[in-house]
Amino acid sequence: MDVANATVFITGANRGLGLAFAREARRRGARKIYAGMRSTSGFEEAGVVPVRVDVTDKASIAAAVELAADTTLLVNNAGIAALIDGPLAQDVEAQSSRMFETNYYGVVRVTQAFERILLAKPHAAIINVLSDIVWLPRPYLTPYAASKAAAWSFTNQLRFQLREQRVQVLGLHVGFVDTDLTNGIDVPKASPEHVVHQTYDALAAGKSEVMADKGTAMLKGTLAADVPGYITPPPGL
């Protein structure tokens, strides 16, 4: 699916990767762009329509879907993260619950709400923003990693179900991106603009997955190895 002439709805689009998705969609000639966010106060971006939506609240999702009923491309980008002491930390359960509400159940809720609209379109697509953290052991991101692993599994099931119904499902796998979400984490980071460019190109090429940076591609390539990257990460990751 080409972004040109598409009507795009992006969750978590007030800044960071979501805002980059909106700006690149505009550059590529999208017909209309809805930027979903928990608060629209102070948001001003030419050619982008701000929409209040909280992916943890079904009522706000329903209202957003009613407003954006012409959507043909849904980008499930909204996400949260937090650092903890490790998988056995005292707050791991509480933090996991919080991560799953947004990073997993949020994707499920929003996708369910847009299902009827997307299935009625002759051409439609869904992009789910995932993470290479599902293959990369980083104990300080345990709850985040678990929530993204669940979102990856959901994406695979969703793609299989919608394949015969003319809805393309693209999983975006990427490592650390240089946004507010990764402030304070001293690791190499991809630029949001580069990630979005790779993703929209993959969508236009009809792909099902995109590895948007070299580290993620390297990790994916280890999955069939005797010692995959999720057991022993390759050097430099």
C-alpha positions in Angstrom: 0.0 0.0 0.0 1.3 3.4 -0.9 0.9 6.3 1.6 0.1 8.7 -1.3 -3.6 9.5 -1.1 -4.1 7.3 2.0 -6.0 8.6 5.0 -3.7 7.9 8.0 -4.5 7.6 11.7 -1.5 7.5 14.0 -1.6 6.9 17.7 0.9 8.6 20.0 1.6 11.2 17.3 2.2 14.3 19.3 5.9 13.8 19.3 8.8 11.5 18.6 8.3 8.6 16.2 4.5 9.2 15.8 5.1 12.8 14.8 7.7 11.6 12.3 5.1 9.2 10.8 2.7 12.1 10.4 5.2 14.4 8.8 6.5 11.8 6.3 2.9 10.8 5.4 2.3 14.5 4.6 5.5 14.6 2.5 4.4 11.5 0.6 1.1 13.0 -0.3 -1.4 11.4 2.1 -4.9 12.7 1.6 -5.5 13.3 5.3 -3.5 12.7 8.5 -5.0 12.2 11.9 -2.6 12.5 14.9 -3.9 10.7 17.9 -2.8 11.9 21.3 -4.0 11.9 24.9 -4.2 15.7 24.9 -4.4 17.9 21.9 -3.7 21.1 23.8 -1.0 23.2 22.1 -0.5 20.8 19.2 -0.1 22.6 15.9 1.2 20.9 12.8 0.3 22.1 9.3 -1.8 19.5 7.4 -2.3 17.3 10.5 -5.6 16.9 12.4 -5.1 16.3 16.1 -7.5 13.8 17.7 -7.8 13.1 21.4 -7.4 9.4 22.1 -6.2 7.4 25.0 -5.5 3.8 24.0 -6.3 2.6 27.5 -9.8 4.0 27.3 -12.3 2.4 25.0 -14.7 5.3 25.0 -12.1 7.7 23.7 -11.1 5.2 21.1 -14.7 4.8 19.9 -15.0 8.6 19.6 -11.8 8.8 17.6 -12.9 6.1 15.2 -16.2 7.9 14.6 -14.3 11.1 13.8 -11.8 9.3 11.6 -14.1 6.9 9.7 -12.3 7.6 6.4 -9.1 6.0 7.7 -7.3 3.6 5.3 -4.0 3.3 7.1 -3.8 2.7 10.9 -0.4 3.2 12.6 -0.4 1.7 16.1 2.5 3.7 17.5 1.5 4.7 21.1 3.8 3.2 23.7 5.4 3.7 27.1 8.6 2.4 28.7 10.2 2.4 32.1 13.5 1.2 33.6 13.5 -1.3 36.4 16.2 -3.2 38.3 15.6 -6.5 36.4 13.2 -9.4 35.9 13.1 -10.1 39.7 12.6 -6.5 40.8 9.9 -5.8 43.3 8.0 -3.6 40.9 8.2 -5.9 37.9 4.5 -7.0 38.2 3.1 -3.5 38.6 5.3 -2.1 35.7 4.4 -5.0 33.5 0.7 -4.4 34.1 1.2 -0.7 33.1 3.2 -1.6 30.0 0.7 -4.2 28.8 -2.2 -1.7 29.1 -0.7 0.6 26.5 1.8 -1.5 24.5 -0.3 -4.6 24.0 -3.9 -4.1 25.0 -3.8 -0.6 23.5 -2.9 -2.1 20.1 -5.6 -4.7 20.4 -8.3 -2.2 21.4 -7.5 0.3 18.7 -7.2 -2.4 16.0 -10.6 -3.9 17.0 -12.2 -0.5 16.9 -10.9 0.3 13.4 -11.6 -3.2 12.0 -15.0 -2.5 10.5 -13.8 0.7 8.9 -10.7 -0.9 7.4 -12.4 -4.0 6.1 -14.9 -1.8 4.2 -12.1 -0.1 2.2 -10.9 -1.5 -1.1 -7.3 -1.1 0.1 -6.2 -0.7 3.8 -3.3 -1.4 6.0 -2.1 -1.5 9.6 1.4 -0.7 10.8 2.3 -2.0 14.3 5.4 -0.4 15.9 7.3 -3.3 17.6 10.8 -3.5 18.9 14.0 -5.6 18.7 13.8 -5.9 22.5 11.8 -9.1 21.9 15.1 -10.7 20.8 17.6 -8.7 22.9 18.0 -9.4 26.6 18.0 -6.1 28.5 16.9 -6.9 32.1 16.3 -3.2 32.9 13.5 -3.2 30.2 11.9 -6.5 31.2 8.2 -5.3 31.4 8.6 -3.3 28.1 10.1 -6.3 26.4 7.3 -8.6 27.5 4.7 -6.2 26.3 6.3 -5.8 22.9 6.7 -9.6 22.6 3.0 -9.9 23.1 2.3 -7.2 20.5 4.6 -9.0 18.0 2.6 -12.3 18.5 -0.7 -10.4 18.1 0.6 -8.8 14.9 1.5 -12.2 13.4 -2.0 -13.6 14.2 -3.7 -10.5 12.9 -1.7 -10.6 9.6 -2.7 -14.2 9.0 -6.4 -13.5 9.7 -6.6 -10.3 7.5 -4.4 -11.6 4.6 -7.5 -12.7 2.6 -9.4 -9.5 3.4 -7.2 -7.0 1.6 -5.7 -5.5 4.7 -1.9 -5.4 4.7 -0.3 -5.8 8.2 3.2 -4.6 8.6 5.3 -5.2 11.7 8.0 -2.5 12.3 10.9 -3.9 14.3 13.4 -1.4 15.4 15.9 -0.9 18.2 16.4 2.3 20.2 15.1 5.4 18.4 16.2 8.9 19.3 13.0 10.2 21.0 11.9 11.3 24.4 11.1 7.6 25.2 14.8 6.7 25.2 16.1 9.7 27.0 18.7 8.6 29.6 19.6 5.4 27.8 23.2 5.7 26.5 23.1 3.4 23.4 23.2 4.0 19.7 19.9 5.3 18.4 18.2 5.5 15.0 16.7 8.7 13.8 12.9 8.8 13.7 12.9 10.1 10.2 15.1 7.2 8.9 12.8 4.6 10.7 9.7 6.1 9.2 11.2 6.3 5.7 12.1 2.6 5.8 8.7 1.7 7.1 6.6 3.5 4.5 8.9 2.1 1.8 8.3 -1.4 3.1 4.6 -0.8 3.1 4.6 0.4 -0.5 6.6 -2.7 -1.4 3.9 -5.0 0.1 6.1 -6.4 2.8 4.9 -7.9 6.1 7.9 -6.9 8.2 10.6 -4.3 8.2 13.9 -4.3 10.2 14.4 -0.5 10.3 18.1 -0.5 11.5 21.2 -2.7 11.1 21.2 -3.9 14.7 17.6 -5.2 14.4 18.4 -6.9 11.1 21.4 -8.6 12.7 19.4 -9.8 15.6 16.7 -11.2 13.4 19.3 -13.1 11.4 20.5 -15.0 14.5 17.1 -16.5 15.4 17.9 -19.8 13.6 21.5 -20.0 15.0 22.6 -22.6 17.6 23.1 -19.6 20.0 20.5 -17.0 18.9 20.8 -13.3 19.8 18.3 -13.6 22.6 20.7 -15.9 24.5 24.0 -14.3 23.6 23.6 -10.9 21.7 26.0 -10.3 18.9 29.0 -8.0 19.7 28.1 -4.3 19.6 24.5 -4.8 20.6 
